[in-house]
Amino acid sequence: MTVEVARLDDNGRLYLPASIRKKLRSREFYIEERNGEIVLVPVRKKIEKYWGIFKGENLTAEEMDRIVEEETEELLFKEPQVK
């Protein structure tokens, strides 16, 4: 686990240290609040679970789009679970 210090600027922007950015290789994050802590989750990590999911399935493009859209809406709009 890497521990670094990041500070907010006067406009409320948070700059991630270069060592963290290089390791994560992501520019978009979900921001979650968990028990008074801020957790950044790279967007790609949540979406990667769908890679190859339709392999071997006999679905139309419309069916695949509908499934991905439903799953995306669930990920984006459901209440975050506190662990």
mmCIF file of the N, C-alpha and C atoms, coordinates in Angstrom:
data_MODEL
# 
_entry.id   MODEL 
# 
loop_
_atom_site.group_PDB 
_atom_site.id 
_atom_site.type_symbol 
_atom_site.label_atom_id 
_atom_site.label_alt_id 
_atom_site.label_comp_id 
_atom_site.label_asym_id 
_atom_site.label_entity_id 
_atom_site.label_seq_id 
_atom_site.pdbx_PDB_ins_code 
_atom_site.Cartn_x 
_atom_site.Cartn_y 
_atom_site.Cartn_z 
_atom_site.occupancy 
_atom_site.B_iso_or_equiv 
_atom_site.pdbx_formal_charge 
_atom_site.auth_seq_id 
_atom_site.auth_comp_id 
_atom_site.auth_asym_id 
_atom_site.auth_atom_id 
_atom_site.pdbx_PDB_model_num 
ATOM 1   N N  . MET A 1 1  ? 0.846   -1.173  0.000   1.00 0.00 ? 1  MET A N  1 
ATOM 2   C CA . MET A 1 1  ? 0.000   0.000   0.000   1.00 0.00 ? 1  MET A CA 1 
ATOM 3   C C  . MET A 1 1  ? 0.890   1.234   0.000   1.00 0.00 ? 1  MET A C  1 
ATOM 4   N N  . THR A 1 2  ? 0.558   2.182   -0.869  1.00 0.00 ? 2  THR A N  1 
ATOM 5   C CA . THR A 1 2  ? 1.301   3.429   -0.971  1.00 0.00 ? 2  THR A CA 1 
ATOM 6   C C  . THR A 1 2  ? 0.565   4.510   -0.200  1.00 0.00 ? 2  THR A C  1 
ATOM 7   N N  . VAL A 1 3  ? 1.293   5.265   0.596   1.00 0.00 ? 3  VAL A N  1 
ATOM 8   C CA . VAL A 1 3  ? 0.692   6.380   1.335   1.00 0.00 ? 3  VAL A CA 1 
ATOM 9   C C  . VAL A 1 3  ? 1.376   7.664   0.887   1.00 0.00 ? 3  VAL A C  1 
ATOM 10  N N  . GLU A 1 4  ? 0.592   8.622   0.439   1.00 0.00 ? 4  GLU A N  1 
ATOM 11  C CA . GLU A 1 4  ? 1.087   9.920   -0.020  1.00 0.00 ? 4  GLU A CA 1 
ATOM 12  C C  . GLU A 1 4  ? 0.195   10.998  0.581   1.00 0.00 ? 4  GLU A C  1 
ATOM 13  N N  . VAL A 1 5  ? 0.659   12.212  0.589   1.00 0.00 ? 5  VAL A N  1 
ATOM 14  C CA . VAL A 1 5  ? -0.145  13.345  1.067   1.00 0.00 ? 5  VAL A CA 1 
ATOM 15  C C  . VAL A 1 5  ? -0.591  14.150  -0.143  1.00 0.00 ? 5  VAL A C  1 
ATOM 16  N N  . ALA A 1 6  ? -1.876  14.477  -0.187  1.00 0.00 ? 6  ALA A N  1 
ATOM 17  C CA . ALA A 1 6  ? -2.420  15.318  -1.259  1.00 0.00 ? 6  ALA A CA 1 
ATOM 18  C C  . ALA A 1 6  ? -3.145  16.477  -0.580  1.00 0.00 ? 6  ALA A C  1 
ATOM 19  N N  . ARG A 1 7  ? -3.099  17.634  -1.199  1.00 0.00 ? 7  ARG A N  1 
ATOM 20  C CA . ARG A 1 7  ? -3.740  18.815  -0.634  1.00 0.00 ? 7  ARG A CA 1 
ATOM 21  C C  . ARG A 1 7  ? -4.742  19.384  -1.624  1.00 0.00 ? 7  ARG A C  1 
ATOM 22  N N  . LEU A 1 8  ? -5.773  20.014  -1.078  1.00 0.00 ? 8  LEU A N  1 
ATOM 23  C CA . LEU A 1 8  ? -6.736  20.729  -1.909  1.00 0.00 ? 8  LEU A CA 1 
ATOM 24  C C  . LEU A 1 8  ? -6.189  22.116  -2.198  1.00 0.00 ? 8  LEU A C  1 
ATOM 25  N N  . ASP A 1 9  ? -6.426  22.609  -3.433  1.00 0.00 ? 9  ASP A N  1 
ATOM 26  C CA . ASP A 1 9  ? -6.022  23.986  -3.718  1.00 0.00 ? 9  ASP A CA 1 
ATOM 27  C C  . ASP A 1 9  ? -7.165  24.923  -3.314  1.00 0.00 ? 9  ASP A C  1 
ATOM 28  N N  . ASP A 1 10 ? -7.014  26.207  -3.572  1.00 0.00 ? 10 ASP A N  1 
ATOM 29  C CA . ASP A 1 10 ? -8.017  27.193  -3.170  1.00 0.00 ? 10 ASP A CA 1 
ATOM 30  C C  . ASP A 1 10 ? -9.367  26.992  -3.861  1.00 0.00 ? 10 ASP A C  1 
ATOM 31  N N  . ASN A 1 11 ? -9.383  26.280  -4.976  1.00 0.00 ? 11 ASN A N  1 
ATOM 32  C CA . ASN A 1 11 ? -10.624 26.001  -5.699  1.00 0.00 ? 11 ASN A CA 1 
ATOM 33  C C  . ASN A 1 11 ? -11.213 24.636  -5.357  1.00 0.00 ? 11 ASN A C  1 
ATOM 34  N N  . GLY A 1 12 ? -10.644 23.954  -4.385  1.00 0.00 ? 12 GLY A N  1 
ATOM 35  C CA . GLY A 1 12 ? -11.152 22.659  -3.962  1.00 0.00 ? 12 GLY A CA 1 
ATOM 36  C C  . GLY A 1 12 ? -10.678 21.492  -4.802  1.00 0.00 ? 12 GLY A C  1 
ATOM 37  N N  . ARG A 1 13 ? -9.715  21.713  -5.672  1.00 0.00 ? 13 ARG A N  1 
ATOM 38  C CA . ARG A 1 13 ? -9.185  20.632  -6.503  1.00 0.00 ? 13 ARG A CA 1 
ATOM 39  C C  . ARG A 1 13 ? -8.162  19.825  -5.716  1.00 0.00 ? 13 ARG A C  1 
ATOM 40  N N  . LEU A 1 14 ? -8.224  18.542  -5.926  1.00 0.00 ? 14 LEU A N  1 
ATOM 41  C CA . LEU A 1 14 ? -7.293  17.622  -5.279  1.00 0.00 ? 14 LEU A CA 1 
ATOM 42  C C  . LEU A 1 14 ? -6.350  17.089  -6.346  1.00 0.00 ? 14 LEU A C  1 
ATOM 43  N N  . TYR A 1 15 ? -5.072  17.245  -6.134  1.00 0.00 ? 15 TYR A N  1 
ATOM 44  C CA . TYR A 1 15 ? -4.075  16.745  -7.074  1.00 0.00 ? 15 TYR A CA 1 
ATOM 45  C C  . TYR A 1 15 ? -3.472  15.466  -6.517  1.00 0.00 ? 15 TYR A C  1 
ATOM 46  N N  . LEU A 1 16 ? -3.580  14.404  -7.315  1.00 0.00 ? 16 LEU A N  1 
ATOM 47  C CA . LEU A 1 16 ? -3.001  13.131  -6.895  1.00 0.00 ? 16 LEU A CA 1 
ATOM 48  C C  . LEU A 1 16 ? -1.513  13.125  -7.229  1.00 0.00 ? 16 LEU A C  1 
ATOM 49  N N  . PRO A 1 17 ? -0.686  12.644  -6.311  1.00 0.00 ? 17 PRO A N  1 
ATOM 50  C CA . PRO A 1 17 ? 0.748   12.568  -6.580  1.00 0.00 ? 17 PRO A CA 1 
ATOM 51  C C  . PRO A 1 17 ? 1.034   11.708  -7.823  1.00 0.00 ? 17 PRO A C  1 
ATOM 52  N N  . ALA A 1 18 ? 2.086   12.062  -8.548  1.00 0.00 ? 18 ALA A N  1 
ATOM 53  C CA . ALA A 1 18 ? 2.452   11.360  -9.790  1.00 0.00 ? 18 ALA A CA 1 
ATOM 54  C C  . ALA A 1 18 ? 2.627   9.860   -9.565  1.00 0.00 ? 18 ALA A C  1 
ATOM 55  N N  . SER A 1 19 ? 3.193   9.469   -8.443  1.00 0.00 ? 19 SER A N  1 
ATOM 56  C CA . SER A 1 19 ? 3.417   8.037   -8.195  1.00 0.00 ? 19 SER A CA 1 
ATOM 57  C C  . SER A 1 19 ? 2.096   7.269   -8.148  1.00 0.00 ? 19 SER A C  1 
ATOM 58  N N  . ILE A 1 20 ? 1.057   7.873   -7.607  1.00 0.00 ? 20 ILE A N  1 
ATOM 59  C CA . ILE A 1 20 ? -0.265  7.240   -7.535  1.00 0.00 ? 20 ILE A CA 1 
ATOM 60  C C  . ILE A 1 20 ? -0.902  7.221   -8.924  1.00 0.00 ? 20 ILE A C  1 
ATOM 61  N N  . ARG A 1 21 ? -0.829  8.347   -9.641  1.00 0.00 ? 21 ARG A N  1 
ATOM 62  C CA . ARG A 1 21 ? -1.416  8.425   -10.982 1.00 0.00 ? 21 ARG A CA 1 
ATOM 63  C C  . ARG A 1 21 ? -0.803  7.383   -11.910 1.00 0.00 ? 21 ARG A C  1 
ATOM 64  N N  . LYS A 1 22 ? 0.494   7.233   -11.853 1.00 0.00 ? 22 LYS A N  1 
ATOM 65  C CA . LYS A 1 22 ? 1.167   6.254   -12.721 1.00 0.00 ? 22 LYS A CA 1 
ATOM 66  C C  . LYS A 1 22 ? 0.741   4.831   -12.386 1.00 0.00 ? 22 LYS A C  1 
ATOM 67  N N  . LYS A 1 23 ? 0.567   4.566   -11.121 1.00 0.00 ? 23 LYS A N  1 
ATOM 68  C CA . LYS A 1 23 ? 0.184   3.224   -10.690 1.00 0.00 ? 23 LYS A CA 1 
ATOM 69  C C  . LYS A 1 23 ? -1.254  2.896   -11.100 1.00 0.00 ? 23 LYS A C  1 
ATOM 70  N N  . LEU A 1 24 ? -2.172  3.854   -10.966 1.00 0.00 ? 24 LEU A N  1 
ATOM 71  C CA . LEU A 1 24 ? -3.590  3.608   -11.248 1.00 0.00 ? 24 LEU A CA 1 
ATOM 72  C C  . LEU A 1 24 ? -3.947  3.715   -12.723 1.00 0.00 ? 24 LEU A C  1 
ATOM 73  N N  . ARG A 1 25 ? -3.232  4.552   -13.469 1.00 0.00 ? 25 ARG A N  1 
ATOM 74  C CA . ARG A 1 25 ? -3.477  4.764   -14.895 1.00 0.00 ? 25 ARG A CA 1 
ATOM 75  C C  . ARG A 1 25 ? -4.948  5.036   -15.204 1.00 0.00 ? 25 ARG A C  1 
ATOM 76  N N  . SER A 1 26 ? -5.577  5.896   -14.412 1.00 0.00 ? 26 SER A N  1 
ATOM 77  C CA . SER A 1 26 ? -6.969  6.271   -14.635 1.00 0.00 ? 26 SER A CA 1 
ATOM 78  C C  . SER A 1 26 ? -7.119  7.769   -14.414 1.00 0.00 ? 26 SER A C  1 
ATOM 79  N N  . ARG A 1 27 ? -8.014  8.388   -15.180 1.00 0.00 ? 27 ARG A N  1 
ATOM 80  C CA . ARG A 1 27 ? -8.259  9.818   -15.038 1.00 0.00 ? 27 ARG A CA 1 
ATOM 81  C C  . ARG A 1 27 ? -9.664  10.099  -14.500 1.00 0.00 ? 27 ARG A C  1 
ATOM 82  N N  . GLU A 1 28 ? -10.489 9.059   -14.344 1.00 0.00 ? 28 GLU A N  1 
ATOM 83  C CA . GLU A 1 28 ? -11.832 9.217   -13.816 1.00 0.00 ? 28 GLU A CA 1 
ATOM 84  C C  . GLU A 1 28 ? -12.011 8.292   -12.624 1.00 0.00 ? 28 GLU A C  1 
ATOM 85  N N  . PHE A 1 29 ? -12.675 8.819   -11.600 1.00 0.00 ? 29 PHE A N  1 
ATOM 86  C CA . PHE A 1 29 ? -12.859 8.064   -10.369 1.00 0.00 ? 29 PHE A CA 1 
ATOM 87  C C  . PHE A 1 29 ? -14.279 8.237   -9.841  1.00 0.00 ? 29 PHE A C  1 
ATOM 88  N N  . TYR A 1 30 ? -14.805 7.193   -9.259  1.00 0.00 ? 30 TYR A N  1 
ATOM 89  C CA . TYR A 1 30 ? -16.013 7.317   -8.453  1.00 0.00 ? 30 TYR A CA 1 
ATOM 90  C C  . TYR A 1 30 ? -15.531 7.817   -7.104  1.00 0.00 ? 30 TYR A C  1 
ATOM 91  N N  . ILE A 1 31 ? -16.252 8.755   -6.527  1.00 0.00 ? 31 ILE A N  1 
ATOM 92  C CA . ILE A 1 31 ? -15.898 9.268   -5.206  1.00 0.00 ? 31 ILE A CA 1 
ATOM 93  C C  . ILE A 1 31 ? -16.932 8.740   -4.235  1.00 0.00 ? 31 ILE A C  1 
ATOM 94  N N  . GLU A 1 32 ? -16.467 7.993   -3.246  1.00 0.00 ? 32 GLU A N  1 
ATOM 95  C CA . GLU A 1 32 ? -17.349 7.415   -2.244  1.00 0.00 ? 32 GLU A CA 1 
ATOM 96  C C  . GLU A 1 32 ? -16.955 7.931   -0.867  1.00 0.00 ? 32 GLU A C  1 
ATOM 97  N N  . GLU A 1 33 ? -17.945 8.164   -0.044  1.00 0.00 ? 33 GLU A N  1 
ATOM 98  C CA . GLU A 1 33 ? -17.694 8.531   1.348   1.00 0.00 ? 33 GLU A CA 1 
ATOM 99  C C  . GLU A 1 33 ? -18.030 7.303   2.177   1.00 0.00 ? 33 GLU A C  1 
ATOM 100 N N  . ARG A 1 34 ? -17.057 6.824   2.924   1.00 0.00 ? 34 ARG A N  1 
ATOM 101 C CA . ARG A 1 34 ? -17.252 5.639   3.772   1.00 0.00 ? 34 ARG A CA 1 
ATOM 102 C C  . ARG A 1 34 ? -16.811 5.951   5.190   1.00 0.00 ? 34 ARG A C  1 
ATOM 103 N N  . ASN A 1 35 ? -17.757 6.018   6.065   1.00 0.00 ? 35 ASN A N  1 
ATOM 104 C CA . ASN A 1 35 ? -17.463 6.237   7.487   1.00 0.00 ? 35 ASN A CA 1 
ATOM 105 C C  . ASN A 1 35 ? -16.535 7.430   7.703   1.00 0.00 ? 35 ASN A C  1 
ATOM 106 N N  . GLY A 1 36 ? -16.834 8.547   7.039   1.00 0.00 ? 36 GLY A N  1 
ATOM 107 C CA . GLY A 1 36 ? -16.050 9.757   7.226   1.00 0.00 ? 36 GLY A CA 1 
ATOM 108 C C  . GLY A 1 36 ? -14.748 9.802   6.435   1.00 0.00 ? 36 GLY A C  1 
ATOM 109 N N  . GLU A 1 37 ? -14.514 8.841   5.578   1.00 0.00 ? 37 GLU A N  1 
ATOM 110 C CA . GLU A 1 37 ? -13.320 8.827   4.735   1.00 0.00 ? 37 GLU A CA 1 
ATOM 111 C C  . GLU A 1 37 ? -13.733 8.941   3.279   1.00 0.00 ? 37 GLU A C  1 
ATOM 112 N N  . ILE A 1 38 ? -12.875 9.517   2.456   1.00 0.00 ? 38 ILE A N  1 
ATOM 113 C CA . ILE A 1 38 ? -13.119 9.627   1.025   1.00 0.00 ? 38 ILE A CA 1 
ATOM 114 C C  . ILE A 1 38 ? -12.354 8.514   0.333   1.00 0.00 ? 38 ILE A C  1 
ATOM 115 N N  . VAL A 1 39 ? -13.045 7.775   -0.525  1.00 0.00 ? 39 VAL A N  1 
ATOM 116 C CA . VAL A 1 39 ? -12.440 6.677   -1.264  1.00 0.00 ? 39 VAL A CA 1 
ATOM 117 C C  . VAL A 1 39 ? -12.595 6.967   -2.751  1.00 0.00 ? 39 VAL A C  1 
ATOM 118 N N  . LEU A 1 40 ? -11.497 6.935   -3.496  1.00 0.00 ? 40 LEU A N  1 
ATOM 119 C CA . LEU A 1 40 ? -11.520 7.113   -4.940  1.00 0.00 ? 40 LEU A CA 1 
ATOM 120 C C  . LEU A 1 40 ? -11.388 5.737   -5.589  1.00 0.00 ? 40 LEU A C  1 
ATOM 121 N N  . VAL A 1 41 ? -12.343 5.390   -6.452  1.00 0.00 ? 41 VAL A N  1 
ATOM 122 C CA . VAL A 1 41 ? -12.329 4.105   -7.141  1.00 0.00 ? 41 VAL A CA 1 
ATOM 123 C C  . VAL A 1 41 ? -12.210 4.375   -8.636  1.00 0.00 ? 41 VAL A C  1 
ATOM 124 N N  . PRO A 1 42 ? -11.142 3.912   -9.285  1.00 0.00 ? 42 PRO A N  1 
ATOM 125 C CA . PRO A 1 42 ? -11.010 4.145   -10.727 1.00 0.00 ? 42 PRO A CA 1 
ATOM 126 C C  . PRO A 1 42 ? -12.229 3.607   -11.476 1.00 0.00 ? 42 PRO A C  1 
ATOM 127 N N  . VAL A 1 43 ? -12.781 4.398   -12.377 1.00 0.00 ? 43 VAL A N  1 
ATOM 128 C CA . VAL A 1 43 ? -13.960 4.012   -13.138 1.00 0.00 ? 43 VAL A CA 1 
ATOM 129 C C  . VAL A 1 43 ? -13.714 2.726   -13.907 1.00 0.00 ? 43 VAL A C  1 
ATOM 130 N N  . ARG A 1 44 ? -12.558 2.579   -14.515 1.00 0.00 ? 44 ARG A N  1 
ATOM 131 C CA . ARG A 1 44 ? -12.275 1.409   -15.325 1.00 0.00 ? 44 ARG A CA 1 
ATOM 132 C C  . ARG A 1 44 ? -12.394 0.109   -14.544 1.00 0.00 ? 44 ARG A C  1 
ATOM 133 N N  . LYS A 1 45 ? -12.096 0.127   -13.246 1.00 0.00 ? 45 LYS A N  1 
ATOM 134 C CA . LYS A 1 45 ? -12.145 -1.099  -12.453 1.00 0.00 ? 45 LYS A CA 1 
ATOM 135 C C  . LYS A 1 45 ? -13.556 -1.656  -12.374 1.00 0.00 ? 45 LYS A C  1 
ATOM 136 N N  . LYS A 1 46 ? -14.562 -0.792  -12.199 1.00 0.00 ? 46 LYS A N  1 
ATOM 137 C CA . LYS A 1 46 ? -15.927 -1.279  -12.108 1.00 0.00 ? 46 LYS A CA 1 
ATOM 138 C C  . LYS A 1 46 ? -16.441 -1.755  -13.460 1.00 0.00 ? 46 LYS A C  1 
ATOM 139 N N  . ILE A 1 47 ? -15.966 -1.158  -14.536 1.00 0.00 ? 47 ILE A N  1 
ATOM 140 C CA . ILE A 1 47 ? -16.441 -1.521  -15.868 1.00 0.00 ? 47 ILE A CA 1 
ATOM 141 C C  . ILE A 1 47 ? -15.726 -2.757  -16.395 1.00 0.00 ? 47 ILE A C  1 
ATOM 142 N N  . GLU A 1 48 ? -14.492 -2.997  -15.979 1.00 0.00 ? 48 GLU A N  1 
ATOM 143 C CA . GLU A 1 48 ? -13.706 -4.122  -16.492 1.00 0.00 ? 48 GLU A CA 1 
ATOM 144 C C  . GLU A 1 48 ? -14.374 -5.470  -16.268 1.00 0.00 ? 48 GLU A C  1 
ATOM 145 N N  . LYS A 1 49 ? -15.239 -5.581  -15.264 1.00 0.00 ? 49 LYS A N  1 
ATOM 146 C CA . LYS A 1 49 ? -15.854 -6.874  -14.996 1.00 0.00 ? 49 LYS A CA 1 
ATOM 147 C C  . LYS A 1 49 ? -16.739 -7.340  -16.149 1.00 0.00 ? 49 LYS A C  1 
ATOM 148 N N  . TYR A 1 50 ? -17.109 -6.417  -17.054 1.00 0.00 ? 50 TYR A N  1 
ATOM 149 C CA . TYR A 1 50 ? -17.947 -6.781  -18.186 1.00 0.00 ? 50 TYR A CA 1 
ATOM 150 C C  . TYR A 1 50 ? -17.150 -7.193  -19.413 1.00 0.00 ? 50 TYR A C  1 
ATOM 151 N N  . TRP A 1 51 ? -15.823 -7.056  -19.372 1.00 0.00 ? 51 TRP A N  1 
ATOM 152 C CA . TRP A 1 51 ? -15.013 -7.395  -20.523 1.00 0.00 ? 51 TRP A CA 1 
ATOM 153 C C  . TRP A 1 51 ? -15.171 -8.873  -20.865 1.00 0.00 ? 51 TRP A C  1 
ATOM 154 N N  . GLY A 1 52 ? -15.604 -9.148  -22.090 1.00 0.00 ? 52 GLY A N  1 
ATOM 155 C CA . GLY A 1 52 ? -15.761 -10.526 -22.544 1.00 0.00 ? 52 GLY A CA 1 
ATOM 156 C C  . GLY A 1 52 ? -17.007 -11.225 -22.053 1.00 0.00 ? 52 GLY A C  1 
ATOM 157 N N  . ILE A 1 53 ? -17.905 -10.525 -21.410 1.00 0.00 ? 53 ILE A N  1 
ATOM 158 C CA . ILE A 1 53 ? -19.080 -11.161 -20.809 1.00 0.00 ? 53 ILE A CA 1 
ATOM 159 C C  . ILE A 1 53 ? -20.006 -11.786 -21.852 1.00 0.00 ? 53 ILE A C  1 
ATOM 160 N N  . PHE A 1 54 ? -20.029 -11.223 -23.052 1.00 0.00 ? 54 PHE A N  1 
ATOM 161 C CA . PHE A 1 54 ? -20.951 -11.713 -24.074 1.00 0.00 ? 54 PHE A CA 1 
ATOM 162 C C  . PHE A 1 54 ? -20.309 -12.739 -25.008 1.00 0.00 ? 54 PHE A C  1 
ATOM 163 N N  . LYS A 1 55 ? -19.089 -13.112 -24.727 1.00 0.00 ? 55 LYS A N  1 
ATOM 164 C CA . LYS A 1 55 ? -18.379 -14.067 -25.580 1.00 0.00 ? 55 LYS A CA 1 
ATOM 165 C C  . LYS A 1 55 ? -19.171 -15.379 -25.652 1.00 0.00 ? 55 LYS A C  1 
ATOM 166 N N  . GLY A 1 56 ? -19.462 -15.813 -26.849 1.00 0.00 ? 56 GLY A N  1 
ATOM 167 C CA . GLY A 1 56 ? -20.179 -17.074 -27.015 1.00 0.00 ? 56 GLY A CA 1 
ATOM 168 C C  . GLY A 1 56 ? -21.686 -16.945 -26.884 1.00 0.00 ? 56 GLY A C  1 
ATOM 169 N N  . GLU A 1 57 ? -22.179 -15.754 -26.483 1.00 0.00 ? 57 GLU A N  1 
ATOM 170 C CA . GLU A 1 57 ? -23.624 -15.543 -26.354 1.00 0.00 ? 57 GLU A CA 1 
ATOM 171 C C  . GLU A 1 57 ? -24.197 -15.230 -27.719 1.00 0.00 ? 57 GLU A C  1 
ATOM 172 N N  . ASN A 1 58 ? -25.420 -15.602 -27.929 1.00 0.00 ? 58 ASN A N  1 
ATOM 173 C CA . ASN A 1 58 ? -26.085 -15.336 -29.199 1.00 0.00 ? 58 ASN A CA 1 
ATOM 174 C C  . ASN A 1 58 ? -27.050 -14.164 -29.003 1.00 0.00 ? 58 ASN A C  1 
ATOM 175 N N  . LEU A 1 59 ? -26.517 -12.972 -28.761 1.00 0.00 ? 59 LEU A N  1 
ATOM 176 C CA . LEU A 1 59 ? -27.329 -11.786 -28.511 1.00 0.00 ? 59 LEU A CA 1 
ATOM 177 C C  . LEU A 1 59 ? -27.190 -10.798 -29.657 1.00 0.00 ? 59 LEU A C  1 
ATOM 178 N N  . THR A 1 60 ? -28.257 -10.032 -29.874 1.00 0.00 ? 60 THR A N  1 
ATOM 179 C CA . THR A 1 60 ? -28.177 -8.975  -30.862 1.00 0.00 ? 60 THR A CA 1 
ATOM 180 C C  . THR A 1 60 ? -27.454 -7.785  -30.240 1.00 0.00 ? 60 THR A C  1 
ATOM 181 N N  . ALA A 1 61 ? -27.016 -6.856  -31.087 1.00 0.00 ? 61 ALA A N  1 
ATOM 182 C CA . ALA A 1 61 ? -26.359 -5.645  -30.583 1.00 0.00 ? 61 ALA A CA 1 
ATOM 183 C C  . ALA A 1 61 ? -27.296 -4.875  -29.670 1.00 0.00 ? 61 ALA A C  1 
ATOM 184 N N  . GLU A 1 62 ? -28.578 -4.839  -30.011 1.00 0.00 ? 62 GLU A N  1 
ATOM 185 C CA . GLU A 1 62 ? -29.567 -4.124  -29.190 1.00 0.00 ? 62 GLU A CA 1 
ATOM 186 C C  . GLU A 1 62 ? -29.702 -4.767  -27.805 1.00 0.00 ? 62 GLU A C  1 
ATOM 187 N N  . GLU A 1 63 ? -29.688 -6.086  -27.758 1.00 0.00 ? 63 GLU A N  1 
ATOM 188 C CA . GLU A 1 63 ? -29.786 -6.787  -26.471 1.00 0.00 ? 63 GLU A CA 1 
ATOM 189 C C  . GLU A 1 63 ? -28.550 -6.512  -25.610 1.00 0.00 ? 63 GLU A C  1 
ATOM 190 N N  . MET A 1 64 ? -27.376 -6.525  -26.233 1.00 0.00 ? 64 MET A N  1 
ATOM 191 C CA . MET A 1 64 ? -26.152 -6.234  -25.487 1.00 0.00 ? 64 MET A CA 1 
ATOM 192 C C  . MET A 1 64 ? -26.174 -4.810  -24.954 1.00 0.00 ? 64 MET A C  1 
ATOM 193 N N  . ASP A 1 65 ? -26.581 -3.851  -25.791 1.00 0.00 ? 65 ASP A N  1 
ATOM 194 C CA . ASP A 1 65 ? -26.674 -2.457  -25.354 1.00 0.00 ? 65 ASP A CA 1 
ATOM 195 C C  . ASP A 1 65 ? -27.619 -2.315  -24.167 1.00 0.00 ? 65 ASP A C  1 
ATOM 196 N N  . ARG A 1 66 ? -28.769 -2.989  -24.242 1.00 0.00 ? 66 ARG A N  1 
ATOM 197 C CA . ARG A 1 66 ? -29.753 -2.899  -23.159 1.00 0.00 ? 66 ARG A CA 1 
ATOM 198 C C  . ARG A 1 66 ? -29.181 -3.454  -21.849 1.00 0.00 ? 66 ARG A C  1 
ATOM 199 N N  . ILE A 1 67 ? -28.522 -4.575  -21.925 1.00 0.00 ? 67 ILE A N  1 
ATOM 200 C CA . ILE A 1 67 ? -27.945 -5.195  -20.725 1.00 0.00 ? 67 ILE A CA 1 
ATOM 201 C C  . ILE A 1 67 ? -26.881 -4.291  -20.115 1.00 0.00 ? 67 ILE A C  1 
ATOM 202 N N  . VAL A 1 68 ? -25.983 -3.776  -20.946 1.00 0.00 ? 68 VAL A N  1 
ATOM 203 C CA . VAL A 1 68 ? -24.923 -2.900  -20.449 1.00 0.00 ? 68 VAL A CA 1 
ATOM 204 C C  . VAL A 1 68 ? -25.533 -1.626  -19.867 1.00 0.00 ? 68 VAL A C  1 
ATOM 205 N N  . GLU A 1 69 ? -26.543 -1.062  -20.517 1.00 0.00 ? 69 GLU A N  1 
ATOM 206 C CA . GLU A 1 69 ? -27.190 0.151   -20.018 1.00 0.00 ? 69 GLU A CA 1 
ATOM 207 C C  . GLU A 1 69 ? -27.839 -0.090  -18.650 1.00 0.00 ? 69 GLU A C  1 
ATOM 208 N N  . GLU A 1 70 ? -28.532 -1.212  -18.496 1.00 0.00 ? 70 GLU A N  1 
ATOM 209 C CA . GLU A 1 70 ? -29.159 -1.535  -17.209 1.00 0.00 ? 70 GLU A CA 1 
ATOM 210 C C  . GLU A 1 70 ? -28.119 -1.690  -16.105 1.00 0.00 ? 70 GLU A C  1 
ATOM 211 N N  . GLU A 1 71 ? -27.049 -2.398  -16.400 1.00 0.00 ? 71 GLU A N  1 
ATOM 212 C CA . GLU A 1 71 ? -26.002 -2.608  -15.399 1.00 0.00 ? 71 GLU A CA 1 
ATOM 213 C C  . GLU A 1 71 ? -25.302 -1.295  -15.050 1.00 0.00 ? 71 GLU A C  1 
ATOM 214 N N  . THR A 1 72 ? -25.073 -0.449  -16.045 1.00 0.00 ? 72 THR A N  1 
ATOM 215 C CA . THR A 1 72 ? -24.429 0.838   -15.806 1.00 0.00 ? 72 THR A CA 1 
ATOM 216 C C  . THR A 1 72 ? -25.305 1.718   -14.924 1.00 0.00 ? 72 THR A C  1 
ATOM 217 N N  . GLU A 1 73 ? -26.603 1.773   -15.224 1.00 0.00 ? 73 GLU A N  1 
ATOM 218 C CA . GLU A 1 73 ? -27.518 2.562   -14.399 1.00 0.00 ? 73 GLU A CA 1 
ATOM 219 C C  . GLU A 1 73 ? -27.521 2.066   -12.963 1.00 0.00 ? 73 GLU A C  1 
ATOM 220 N N  . GLU A 1 74 ? -27.502 0.752   -12.783 1.00 0.00 ? 74 GLU A N  1 
ATOM 221 C CA . GLU A 1 74 ? -27.475 0.196   -11.427 1.00 0.00 ? 74 GLU A CA 1 
ATOM 222 C C  . GLU A 1 74 ? -26.204 0.618   -10.691 1.00 0.00 ? 74 GLU A C  1 
ATOM 223 N N  . LEU A 1 75 ? -25.059 0.558   -11.384 1.00 0.00 ? 75 LEU A N  1 
ATOM 224 C CA . LEU A 1 75 ? -23.798 0.960   -10.755 1.00 0.00 ? 75 LEU A CA 1 
ATOM 225 C C  . LEU A 1 75 ? -23.781 2.445   -10.406 1.00 0.00 ? 75 LEU A C  1 
ATOM 226 N N  . LEU A 1 76 ? -24.309 3.280   -11.294 1.00 0.00 ? 76 LEU A N  1 
ATOM 227 C CA . LEU A 1 76 ? -24.232 4.719   -11.099 1.00 0.00 ? 76 LEU A CA 1 
ATOM 228 C C  . LEU A 1 76 ? -25.275 5.273   -10.148 1.00 0.00 ? 76 LEU A C  1 
ATOM 229 N N  . PHE A 1 77 ? -26.439 4.662   -10.097 1.00 0.00 ? 77 PHE A N  1 
ATOM 230 C CA . PHE A 1 77 ? -27.529 5.282   -9.361  1.00 0.00 ? 77 PHE A CA 1 
ATOM 231 C C  . PHE A 1 77 ? -27.980 4.546   -8.118  1.00 0.00 ? 77 PHE A C  1 
ATOM 232 N N  . LYS A 1 78 ? -27.439 3.383   -7.841  1.00 0.00 ? 78 LYS A N  1 
ATOM 233 C CA . LYS A 1 78 ? -27.823 2.698   -6.607  1.00 0.00 ? 78 LYS A CA 1 
ATOM 234 C C  . LYS A 1 78 ? -27.080 3.315   -5.428  1.00 0.00 ? 78 LYS A C  1 
ATOM 235 N N  . GLU A 1 79 ? -27.618 3.162   -4.265  1.00 0.00 ? 79 GLU A N  1 
ATOM 236 C CA . GLU A 1 79 ? -26.981 3.669   -3.040  1.00 0.00 ? 79 GLU A CA 1 
ATOM 237 C C  . GLU A 1 79 ? -25.718 2.882   -2.771  1.00 0.00 ? 79 GLU A C  1 
ATOM 238 N N  . PRO A 1 80 ? -24.608 3.569   -2.472  1.00 0.00 ? 80 PRO A N  1 
ATOM 239 C CA . PRO A 1 80 ? -23.375 2.840   -2.162  1.00 0.00 ? 80 PRO A CA 1 
ATOM 240 C C  . PRO A 1 80 ? -23.543 2.014   -0.892  1.00 0.00 ? 80 PRO A C  1 
ATOM 241 N N  . GLN A 1 81 ? -22.961 0.846   -0.881  1.00 0.00 ? 81 GLN A N  1 
ATOM 242 C CA . GLN A 1 81 ? -23.024 -0.037  0.285   1.00 0.00 ? 81 GLN A CA 1 
ATOM 243 C C  . GLN A 1 81 ? -21.856 0.274   1.199   1.00 0.00 ? 81 GLN A C  1 
ATOM 244 N N  . VAL A 1 82 ? -22.143 0.468   2.469   1.00 0.00 ? 82 VAL A N  1 
ATOM 245 C CA . VAL A 1 82 ? -21.087 0.733   3.454   1.00 0.00 ? 82 VAL A CA 1 
ATOM 246 C C  . VAL A 1 82 ? -20.637 -0.609  3.999   1.00 0.00 ? 82 VAL A C  1 
ATOM 247 N N  . LYS A 1 83 ? -19.337 -0.821  3.959   1.00 0.00 ? 83 LYS A N  1 
ATOM 248 C CA . LYS A 1 83 ? -18.783 -2.102  4.437   1.00 0.00 ? 83 LYS A CA 1 
ATOM 249 C C  . LYS A 1 83 ? -18.326 -1.957  5.860   1.00 0.00 ? 83 LYS A C  1 
# 
